[in-house]
Amino acid sequence: MIISLGWKNLQKKYITDKAVNKTFKNKVQHFMTEAILETATDLNNGKIQFVFLFNDKRYVVELIKNHMYEDIGYICGIKRSTYMEFGSTFQREILPYLKEYKQRYMTPVYMLG
């Protein structure tokens, strides 16, 4: 429940950020605004795996810590079939929102005092 609520907040942000037209959406915009986040799992190896449900299919997207270029931070990993279905802009579109999801909803909060 909390997993999908966090994603719904980011979907609203995406619609505002990208000024998504409700009637005319490309495939990536359909995914970004309608996919349901089922799980977000920290694999403890520098990867976080997100599983989305969209059009009765499951899509796995990984947020991968980029050890080669620390200044970049994270990169987005997808299966070849996802790339073929959504094209080259998919990773670029979803990456900032996955990073924000990680920061907002998966980073432990420490109380001082």
C-alpha positions, 0 to 999 in steps of 0.5 A: 500500500505505502509502496504504491502511494509513494509511486502515485505521488511521483506520478502526479509530479511527473504529470506536472513536470512534463506537462503531460496531455491527458488525451495524447500520451506516448507509450512512455507517458502511458507507462509513467502515469498508469503503471502500478508499482508492486514492489521496490526491493533493495538487493544490497549490492548497489541495486534496487529492483522495482517491479511495475504492473502495466497492461497486465504485464510485469516490468522489472526496472533496476536502479543501479549504483554507478561505481564507475562514475560516482558523479552520475550516481545511479543508472537505470537497468531494463530488460531488452524487451522493455527497451524494444517496447518503449524505446530509448527515452524510457530510461531517461524518463524514469530514472529521476523518479526512481532516484526520488523514490529511493530518496523519499521512501527507502532512505532510513530516517534517523531521529536525533535528540 
